[in-house]
Amino acid sequence: MNIIAKLAQRVVETASLWLKQSAELNRRLSSGQVSGRGYVREAAAIWRYNLKNFWHPEPDPAHSAKELVGRY
């Protein structure tokens, strides 16, 4: 597989994971489980995690926004 194909695959994988995590966070926001600073903190953790995970992929990525807050 050439470098362009590998890069495209990483972009798709990272975007898919980001969308899943963001959807979970937005569901929690709409149900009132998270608000204000908690939402911003979790959204920032998702962004930092996905940026790091794009360049250095983990074998078993974290799928929950709640998991990421303490780690990133």
Beta strands, then each sheet from edge to edge (+ up, - down):
end
